[in-house]
Amino acid sequence: MQKGNAAYIKNMNTKIVLDCIIEHEPISRSEISKRVKISKPTVSQLVNQLLEEGFVYEVGMGNSTATGGRKPVQLCFNACNAYIIGIDIGGSKVASGITDLKGKVHVYREFPTQEFLHKDLFRRLHEDVQGMLNDLKLTTSDVLGIGVGVAGVTDVKKGLVMEAPALEWKQLSIREKLEDYYDLPVFVDNDVNISVLGEHWIGAGVDKSNIIYISIGTGIGSGIILNGNLYRGSNYSAGEIGYQVTDRLMARDFNPVVKGFGFLESMAGGISIGEQLSGRLNKKVTAKEAFELADKGDEDAKEVIDFAIENLGIGISNYISLLDPEIIILGGGISGSYASFKKQLHEIIKKFTPGKCEVIPTRFGKEAGVIGASALFLKEYDSIFKI
């Protein structure tokens, strides 16, 4: 056997053993051997390597064998063997955090995007990241790398934001910006793509193969996992649900609510809801305030939100009919008001779709983007630990 092939097989077997420990911890060497069908001596050799590298650790003793033999040593995964910096750059806020290898966010920071958009946003981000490293008493040598989600169309291979209307960015290399501060591998993707990866990793999409994540915030976008794999499309722009046309008559005289925004997000996104109601009330109103007013019985607010949810429901129905997902997960700021529009949304979906699909709000809070960015890094980074 050639050396290259031998190294490849060893690396693959190491990943298999580590995955088994993560899924079934605490677990003994002999149990691993039975589950993965690799010989006990080989498993022991690979486990010793994982122990040396710090990815696993030994705990106590397990139950004795049926014949009364010595109790086996149990193995567990060391999620804090290394850390990932997760960054989510959105139209309203820039969130960052440091996670372990199980997606636990150990520290979190955020600042308003628009306040720093045109003046040293990346320097301000660096200050937050450095502060978090100091809080955890870590250095960059403890960090595997950086994952970044951005509200725009990205070229994953180049780490480049091709277009981000909410950020007024075009052809901006996020990878280069961050490499000015850190000698670490950096992976960049669309913010909704990282969100669906996070849900698949440790969220509502665990153990599911066909998942759609829809973010309803400033605009509307989605991330798609089909047959267990992230679907990005031929130009990295798959999932742009915000461009769906959900009303033929209104499409004739369509003008985007923000330059570069699509039809659906101009009907049902956060900016649209706020602007529609602001025009009726002759005062500035946010989407959050619109939902609060509707809950109090304001008729104008109710009409604006009903219109938005009707368009949203039609867009989601189209997705369900086309892709037949197991689950649709709603995130973004508007999803925080899910309870108030759940009934209307489900009625529309039931009316226009041929089959059933679970539609639920995300279980993650404000740290969702950070978890997703870490998931992106672990998906793209070539190491023995890979989700």
KOLKEMI-807183 format. One record per residue (C-alpha): y, x, z; residue in one letter; residue number from 1. Coordinates in pm, 1 decimal, padded with zeros to 6 digits. Layout:
# KOLKEMI-807183
SITE_Y_X_Z_A_NUM
...
END
This chain:
# KOLKEMI-807183
SITE_00000.0_00000.0_00000.0_M_1
SITE_00343.0_00131.3_-00092.0_Q_2
SITE_00584.3_00211.9_00191.8_K_3
SITE_00836.3_-00043.5_00066.7_G_4
SITE_00578.8_-00322.4_00070.9_N_5
SITE_00454.9_-00222.0_00415.8_A_6
SITE_00808.8_-00226.9_00556.9_A_7
SITE_00874.3_-00566.3_00398.7_Y_8
SITE_00555.8_-00715.7_00543.5_I_9
SITE_00632.3_-00572.5_00887.8_K_10
SITE_00982.5_-00717.2_00876.1_N_11
SITE_00852.6_-01059.1_00771.8_M_12
SITE_00589.1_-01055.9_01046.8_N_13
SITE_00853.0_-00958.4_01301.7_T_14
SITE_01061.9_-01260.5_01197.0_K_15
SITE_00755.2_-01486.4_01220.0_I_16
SITE_00673.6_-01362.4_01572.0_V_17
SITE_01035.1_-01396.9_01687.0_L_18
SITE_01058.3_-01750.4_01542.9_D_19
SITE_00739.0_-01841.2_01730.4_C_20
SITE_00881.6_-01711.2_02058.8_I_21
SITE_01207.9_-01901.3_02005.8_I_22
SITE_01026.7_-02227.2_01928.4_E_23
SITE_00758.7_-02211.0_02198.2_H_24
SITE_00904.8_-01997.2_02480.2_E_25
SITE_00774.9_-01904.3_02729.9_P_26
SITE_00468.8_-01790.1_02539.7_I_27
SITE_00211.0_-01512.3_02573.0_S_28
SITE_00113.6_-01254.3_02314.3_R_29
SITE_-00230.6_-01410.5_02269.3_S_30
SITE_-00077.5_-01755.5_02215.8_E_31
SITE_00154.7_-01610.3_01952.1_I_32
SITE_-00142.5_-01452.9_01776.5_S_33
SITE_-00323.8_-01786.4_01762.4_K_34
SITE_-00020.8_-01979.5_01639.2_R_35
SITE_00092.2_-01740.3_01365.4_V_36
SITE_-00255.4_-01611.3_01274.6_K_37
SITE_-00162.9_-01244.9_01307.7_I_38
SITE_-00398.2_-01009.7_01490.0_S_39
SITE_-00340.3_-00945.3_01861.2_K_40
SITE_-00282.5_-00568.1_01817.6_P_41
SITE_-00022.3_-00634.8_01546.2_T_42
SITE_00148.5_-00901.1_01756.9_V_43
SITE_00159.9_-00662.7_02054.6_S_44
SITE_00314.2_-00392.7_01837.1_Q_45
SITE_00578.7_-00629.4_01702.7_L_46
SITE_00654.0_-00770.3_02048.9_V_47
SITE_00702.8_-00417.4_02182.0_N_48
SITE_00958.4_-00359.1_01907.1_Q_49
SITE_01137.5_-00685.0_01995.8_L_50
SITE_01137.9_-00588.1_02364.2_L_51
SITE_01284.0_-00247.6_02279.6_E_52
SITE_01554.8_-00406.1_02063.2_E_53
SITE_01635.3_-00658.7_02336.9_G_54
SITE_01555.9_-00974.3_02139.8_F_55
SITE_01288.0_-01085.3_02387.7_V_56
SITE_01213.5_-01027.7_02755.0_Y_57
SITE_00910.6_-01072.6_02979.5_E_58
SITE_00895.2_-01327.0_03259.8_V_59
SITE_00652.3_-01385.8_03547.5_G_60
SITE_00293.5_-01468.4_03484.7_M_61
SITE_00151.6_-01767.9_03302.9_G_62
SITE_-00148.9_-01976.0_03402.6_N_63
SITE_-00478.1_-01794.5_03448.7_S_64
SITE_-00736.9_-01818.2_03173.8_T_65
SITE_-01024.1_-02067.4_03189.2_A_66
SITE_-01259.2_-01786.2_03286.6_T_67
SITE_-01037.2_-01677.2_03571.8_G_68
SITE_-00900.1_-01369.0_03395.7_G_69
SITE_-00567.5_-01198.7_03451.7_R_70
SITE_-00264.9_-01423.6_03393.9_K_71
SITE_-00082.8_-01333.0_03071.7_P_72
SITE_00276.6_-01212.8_03068.9_V_73
SITE_00512.4_-01469.4_02918.4_Q_74
SITE_00780.5_-01389.3_02661.3_L_75
SITE_01122.5_-01551.3_02617.3_C_76
SITE_01399.7_-01514.3_02361.9_F_77
SITE_01711.1_-01327.6_02475.3_N_78
SITE_01990.2_-01533.7_02320.0_A_79
SITE_02252.5_-01300.8_02467.9_C_80
SITE_02116.1_-00989.4_02301.5_N_81
SITE_02402.0_-01020.0_02054.2_A_82
SITE_02698.1_-01245.8_01986.1_Y_83
SITE_02875.4_-01399.2_01687.0_I_84
SITE_03245.0_-01465.6_01638.8_I_85
SITE_03291.4_-01812.6_01490.9_G_86
SITE_03622.6_-01913.9_01332.6_I_87
SITE_03728.8_-02250.9_01192.5_D_88
SITE_04058.4_-02259.1_01001.1_I_89
SITE_04172.1_-02616.3_00949.5_G_90
SITE_04492.4_-02784.6_00838.4_G_91
SITE_04598.6_-02868.6_01193.7_S_92
SITE_04436.6_-02601.6_01413.5_K_93
SITE_04264.9_-02264.7_01404.4_V_94
SITE_03970.2_-02259.5_01642.0_A_95
SITE_03772.6_-01952.2_01738.8_S_96
SITE_03493.6_-01878.2_01980.9_G_97
SITE_03210.7_-01644.6_02067.6_I_98
SITE_02855.8_-01780.9_02063.5_T_99
SITE_02520.0_-01639.9_02155.9_D_100
SITE_02214.4_-01653.2_01929.8_L_101
SITE_02130.4_-02006.8_02041.3_K_102
SITE_02471.1_-02145.4_01952.1_G_103
SITE_02608.3_-02167.0_02305.8_K_104
SITE_02985.7_-02121.9_02298.5_V_105
SITE_03071.9_-01881.0_02581.2_H_106
SITE_03447.8_-01881.1_02524.6_V_107
SITE_03686.2_-02078.7_02302.5_Y_108
SITE_04047.4_-02059.1_02183.8_R_109
SITE_04268.3_-02255.1_01944.7_E_110
SITE_04625.5_-02259.8_01815.4_F_111
SITE_04823.1_-02486.0_01575.9_P_112
SITE_04777.1_-02381.3_01212.6_T_113
SITE_05115.6_-02484.5_01075.1_Q_114
SITE_05306.7_-02292.2_01340.2_E_115
SITE_05155.4_-01963.7_01217.4_F_116
SITE_05059.9_-02046.5_00857.5_L_117
SITE_05343.4_-01847.7_00703.0_H_118
SITE_05381.7_-01587.6_00974.9_K_119
SITE_05094.6_-01364.6_01082.2_D_120
SITE_04817.5_-01623.2_01120.1_L_121
SITE_04550.3_-01352.3_01112.4_F_122
SITE_04732.0_-01134.3_01362.5_R_123
SITE_04752.9_-01435.7_01594.8_R_124
SITE_04382.3_-01502.4_01539.8_L_125
SITE_04302.2_-01138.9_01619.9_H_126
SITE_04484.9_-01174.5_01952.6_E_127
SITE_04265.8_-01472.7_02044.9_D_128
SITE_03944.9_-01298.6_01945.0_V_129
SITE_04037.2_-00981.7_02131.8_Q_130
SITE_04123.8_-01186.4_02440.0_G_131
SITE_03784.7_-01360.8_02427.1_M_132
SITE_03599.8_-01030.5_02392.5_L_133
SITE_03788.9_-00901.3_02695.2_N_134
SITE_03705.8_-01216.8_02893.6_D_135
SITE_03334.3_-01164.3_02829.7_L_136
SITE_03360.8_-00787.5_02881.5_K_137
SITE_03227.8_-00729.8_02531.0_L_138
SITE_03316.8_-00488.0_02253.7_T_139
SITE_03260.2_-00529.5_01881.3_T_140
SITE_02937.1_-00329.1_01922.0_S_141
SITE_02796.7_-00634.8_02102.7_D_142
SITE_02884.4_-00857.4_01805.1_V_143
SITE_02664.6_-00902.2_01497.1_L_144
SITE_02951.0_-01027.6_01283.4_G_145
SITE_03191.7_-01305.5_01195.9_I_146
SITE_03143.3_-01646.9_01038.2_G_147
SITE_03443.2_-01840.0_00906.6_V_148
SITE_03492.7_-02196.9_00791.6_G_149
SITE_03803.8_-02286.7_00590.2_V_150
SITE_03937.1_-02624.8_00479.4_A_151
SITE_03915.5_-02548.7_00109.1_G_152
SITE_03696.2_-02444.8_-00183.5_V_153
SITE_03551.0_-02101.1_-00115.0_T_154
SITE_03361.4_-01835.3_-00305.9_D_155
SITE_03092.6_-01745.2_-00053.6_V_156
SITE_02986.5_-01423.9_-00226.7_K_157
SITE_03340.4_-01284.3_-00234.4_K_158
SITE_03461.3_-01429.1_00095.8_G_159
SITE_03746.6_-01581.1_-00099.3_L_160
SITE_03935.8_-01908.1_-00058.2_V_161
SITE_03987.0_-02028.4_-00413.9_M_162
SITE_04197.2_-02330.6_-00319.3_E_163
SITE_04293.1_-02490.3_00011.7_A_164
SITE_04565.9_-02756.3_-00038.6_P_165
SITE_04614.4_-02826.3_00332.3_A_166
SITE_04676.2_-02453.4_00389.6_L_167
SITE_04867.9_-02386.0_00067.4_E_168
SITE_04625.0_-02103.3_-00009.2_W_169
SITE_04495.4_-01995.6_-00348.5_K_170
SITE_04275.0_-01693.9_-00424.2_Q_171
SITE_04309.0_-01559.2_-00068.4_L_172
SITE_04043.4_-01314.3_00052.4_S_173
SITE_03963.9_-01411.2_00410.3_I_174
SITE_03703.3_-01135.4_00424.3_R_175
SITE_03962.8_-00868.5_00347.2_E_176
SITE_04209.6_-01015.2_00596.3_K_177
SITE_03952.5_-00995.2_00878.1_L_178
SITE_03816.4_-00656.1_00772.7_E_179
SITE_04166.3_-00520.3_00836.3_D_180
SITE_04094.5_-00584.9_01205.4_Y_181
SITE_03715.6_-00558.4_01240.8_Y_182
SITE_03445.6_-00330.3_01106.4_D_183
SITE_03197.8_-00618.4_01101.2_L_184
SITE_03021.1_-00820.8_00830.8_P_185
SITE_03217.1_-01137.9_00747.4_V_186
SITE_03090.5_-01455.0_00577.8_F_187
SITE_03320.9_-01735.6_00467.1_V_188
SITE_03246.0_-02090.5_00353.4_D_189
SITE_03398.9_-02435.2_00331.0_N_190
SITE_03454.9_-02594.5_00672.2_D_191
SITE_03226.5_-02891.4_00606.5_V_192
SITE_02948.9_-02665.0_00481.8_N_193
SITE_02954.6_-02476.2_00809.4_I_194
SITE_02959.6_-02807.3_00997.3_S_195
SITE_02641.3_-02933.0_00832.4_V_196
SITE_02478.5_-02595.3_00901.9_L_197
SITE_02572.5_-02627.9_01269.5_G_198
SITE_02428.3_-02980.1_01286.6_E_199
SITE_02107.9_-02858.4_01122.1_H_200
SITE_02083.7_-02567.1_01365.0_W_201
SITE_02137.7_-02729.5_01705.3_I_202
SITE_02298.5_-03070.2_01642.7_G_203
SITE_02200.8_-03416.5_01525.7_A_204
SITE_02032.0_-03278.3_01213.8_G_205
SITE_01770.7_-03063.4_01386.9_V_206
SITE_01425.1_-03113.7_01228.1_D_207
SITE_01574.8_-03303.9_00934.5_K_208
SITE_01566.3_-03180.0_00575.9_S_209
SITE_01820.2_-03405.2_00402.0_N_210
SITE_02153.0_-03426.0_00583.0_I_211
SITE_02509.0_-03513.5_00487.9_I_212
SITE_02800.1_-03425.5_00714.0_Y_213
SITE_03127.6_-03602.9_00635.7_I_214
SITE_03448.4_-03480.1_00793.5_S_215
SITE_03722.0_-03743.5_00813.0_I_216
SITE_04031.2_-03566.7_00930.9_G_217
SITE_04348.8_-03460.9_00752.9_T_218
SITE_04149.2_-03513.7_00432.2_G_219
SITE_03784.0_-03601.2_00368.0_I_220
SITE_03507.8_-03359.6_00273.2_G_221
SITE_03133.2_-03326.1_00312.7_S_222
SITE_02854.5_-03073.2_00347.3_G_223
SITE_02510.3_-03139.0_00199.5_I_224
SITE_02167.6_-03010.0_00297.4_I_225
SITE_01889.9_-03107.9_00055.0_L_226
SITE_01525.1_-03020.1_00116.6_N_227
SITE_01635.7_-02795.5_00402.7_G_228
SITE_01882.8_-02591.7_00196.0_N_229
SITE_02261.2_-02600.8_00183.5_L_230
SITE_02373.3_-02732.4_-00153.8_Y_231
SITE_02697.2_-02568.9_-00268.5_R_232
SITE_02702.5_-02665.3_-00636.5_G_233
SITE_02759.4_-02448.2_-00943.5_S_234
SITE_03125.3_-02378.4_-00854.1_N_235
SITE_03098.2_-02387.2_-00472.8_Y_236
SITE_03263.0_-02730.0_-00470.0_S_237
SITE_02971.4_-02967.7_-00408.8_A_238
SITE_03041.0_-03237.3_-00151.4_G_239
SITE_03403.3_-03305.7_-00243.5_E_240
SITE_03364.1_-03671.1_-00145.0_I_241
SITE_03741.4_-03690.4_-00101.7_G_242
SITE_03771.5_-03703.8_-00481.6_Y_243
SITE_03552.4_-04013.5_-00517.6_Q_244
SITE_03724.4_-04312.8_-00677.0_V_245
SITE_03648.5_-04620.6_-00468.7_T_246
SITE_03890.8_-04874.8_-00617.3_D_247
SITE_03918.4_-04912.3_-00996.8_R_248
SITE_04245.5_-05104.6_-00996.9_L_249
SITE_04430.7_-04873.6_-00757.0_M_250
SITE_04306.3_-04572.4_-00952.8_A_251
SITE_04527.3_-04673.9_-01249.4_R_252
SITE_04848.2_-04576.1_-01071.3_D_253
SITE_04698.7_-04322.1_-00833.8_F_254
SITE_04921.4_-04060.5_-00673.8_N_255
SITE_04765.3_-03827.3_-00414.2_P_256
SITE_04901.9_-03856.1_-00061.2_V_257
SITE_04919.1_-03473.8_-00056.9_V_258
SITE_04926.0_-03253.6_-00367.5_K_259
SITE_04568.2_-03156.0_-00447.0_G_260
SITE_04409.6_-03436.5_-00244.8_F_261
SITE_04160.3_-03672.6_-00410.4_G_262
SITE_04150.4_-04052.3_-00433.0_F_263
SITE_03930.1_-04134.1_-00132.2_L_264
SITE_04109.8_-03904.6_00110.0_E_265
SITE_04439.9_-04049.1_-00015.2_S_266
SITE_04308.5_-04393.9_00081.6_M_267
SITE_04118.2_-04319.3_00401.7_A_268
SITE_04207.5_-03973.2_00533.7_G_269
SITE_04410.2_-03912.7_00846.5_G_270
SITE_04734.5_-03836.7_00662.6_I_271
SITE_04694.3_-04148.8_00450.3_S_272
SITE_04634.8_-04378.3_00748.3_I_273
SITE_04938.0_-04236.2_00929.3_G_274
SITE_05166.6_-04257.9_00626.7_E_275
SITE_05058.6_-04609.8_00530.1_Q_276
SITE_05131.8_-04742.2_00877.5_L_277
SITE_05450.2_-04537.1_00910.8_S_278
SITE_05580.3_-04706.0_00595.8_G_279
SITE_05514.4_-05049.7_00743.1_R_280
SITE_05664.4_-04976.4_01085.0_L_281
SITE_05954.9_-04760.6_00960.5_N_282
SITE_05870.5_-04486.2_01209.6_K_283
SITE_05641.7_-04182.7_01212.8_K_284
SITE_05288.4_-04273.5_01321.8_V_285
SITE_04976.9_-04054.4_01332.4_T_286
SITE_04624.9_-04172.1_01247.8_A_287
SITE_04530.3_-04148.3_01614.7_K_288
SITE_04823.3_-04370.9_01709.4_E_289
SITE_04724.9_-04612.8_01430.9_A_290
SITE_04380.6_-04662.8_01585.2_F_291
SITE_04535.7_-04704.6_01930.9_E_292
SITE_04772.5_-04971.5_01797.5_L_293
SITE_04487.5_-05150.3_01618.8_A_294
SITE_04285.2_-05156.1_01941.2_D_295
SITE_04585.0_-05325.5_02106.4_K_296
SITE_04589.6_-05593.8_01837.8_G_297
SITE_04868.0_-05470.6_01607.1_D_298
SITE_04809.6_-05656.7_01277.4_E_299
SITE_04972.4_-05392.9_01055.0_D_300
SITE_04756.5_-05121.1_01207.6_A_301
SITE_04446.5_-05336.2_01166.1_K_302
SITE_04515.7_-05395.5_00798.4_E_303
SITE_04575.6_-05027.0_00726.7_V_304
SITE_04256.7_-04922.2_00906.8_I_305
SITE_04046.7_-05200.7_00750.0_D_306
SITE_04160.3_-05082.7_00406.4_F_307
SITE_04075.2_-04719.5_00492.4_A_308
SITE_03730.9_-04804.1_00630.6_I_309
SITE_03651.1_-05025.0_00331.7_E_310
SITE_03713.9_-04731.8_00097.2_N_311
SITE_03528.2_-04493.4_00324.7_L_312
SITE_03231.0_-04730.3_00345.1_G_313
SITE_03210.7_-04754.6_-00034.2_I_314
SITE_03220.9_-04373.5_-00062.6_G_315
SITE_02943.1_-04332.0_00194.0_I_316
SITE_02737.8_-04605.4_00022.8_S_317
SITE_02759.3_-04413.1_-00303.8_N_318
SITE_02627.8_-04100.9_-00129.4_Y_319
SITE_02336.7_-04287.3_00025.4_I_320
SITE_02238.6_-04443.8_-00307.7_S_321
SITE_02256.6_-04112.2_-00492.2_L_322
SITE_02103.8_-03867.4_-00243.8_L_323
SITE_01887.3_-04079.5_-00008.0_D_324
SITE_01959.5_-03865.3_00301.8_P_325
SITE_01778.6_-03903.2_00634.6_E_326
SITE_02105.4_-03900.5_00825.1_I_327
SITE_02480.6_-03900.7_00769.2_I_328
SITE_02685.5_-03737.9_01045.8_I_329
SITE_03055.5_-03817.7_01076.8_L_330
SITE_03293.2_-03557.1_01213.3_G_331
SITE_03664.3_-03478.7_01204.5_G_332
SITE_03944.9_-03639.4_01401.2_G_333
SITE_03890.9_-03994.0_01271.1_I_334
SITE_03526.8_-03989.1_01387.1_S_335
SITE_03662.2_-03995.3_01742.7_G_336
SITE_03748.2_-04362.0_01678.8_S_337
SITE_03398.4_-04437.3_01544.5_Y_338
SITE_03327.8_-04706.3_01804.4_A_339
SITE_03621.4_-04913.9_01678.8_S_340
SITE_03511.8_-04917.3_01312.0_F_341
SITE_03132.5_-04882.7_01346.4_K_342
SITE_03057.8_-05251.3_01284.5_K_343
SITE_03275.8_-05277.7_00974.2_Q_344
SITE_03140.9_-04952.4_00829.4_L_345
SITE_02776.6_-05049.4_00877.0_H_346
SITE_02832.7_-05391.0_00722.3_E_347
SITE_02978.9_-05231.0_00408.1_I_348
SITE_02694.9_-04978.1_00385.0_I_349
SITE_02433.0_-05251.2_00430.5_K_350
SITE_02595.9_-05456.4_00154.7_K_351
SITE_02607.4_-05179.0_-00105.7_F_352
SITE_02299.7_-04962.9_-00045.2_T_353
SITE_01934.8_-05028.2_-00136.8_P_354
SITE_01780.8_-04852.6_00164.1_G_355
SITE_01847.4_-04761.3_00523.9_K_356
SITE_02015.5_-04445.8_00643.7_C_357
SITE_02117.7_-04347.3_00994.4_E_358
SITE_02495.6_-04301.4_01020.5_V_359
SITE_02619.5_-04153.9_01348.6_I_360
SITE_02916.2_-03956.3_01483.5_P_361
SITE_02871.0_-03588.4_01561.4_T_362
SITE_02754.9_-03494.6_01910.9_R_363
SITE_02971.8_-03183.4_01905.5_F_364
SITE_03321.6_-03176.1_02046.2_G_365
SITE_03609.7_-02947.7_01959.2_K_366
SITE_03371.1_-02649.1_01938.7_E_367
SITE_03188.5_-02790.9_01632.9_A_368
SITE_03355.6_-02556.8_01383.5_G_369
SITE_03283.8_-02249.8_01594.7_V_370
SITE_02914.5_-02341.9_01619.0_I_371
SITE_02902.4_-02408.7_01245.8_G_372
SITE_03070.1_-02076.3_01164.0_A_373
SITE_02811.4_-01893.8_01375.2_S_374
SITE_02536.8_-02086.8_01197.1_A_375
SITE_02681.7_-01972.9_00863.6_L_376
SITE_02676.7_-01610.4_00973.6_F_377
SITE_02315.5_-01627.7_01089.6_L_378
SITE_02213.0_-01797.6_00767.0_K_379
SITE_02375.6_-01535.8_00544.4_E_380
SITE_02328.3_-01218.1_00748.8_Y_381
SITE_02015.4_-01022.0_00670.0_D_382
SITE_01846.6_-00955.0_01004.8_S_383
SITE_01522.7_-01040.5_01181.8_I_384
SITE_01705.6_-01327.1_01348.2_F_385
SITE_01790.2_-01578.6_01079.1_K_386
SITE_01823.6_-01956.5_01100.2_I_387
END
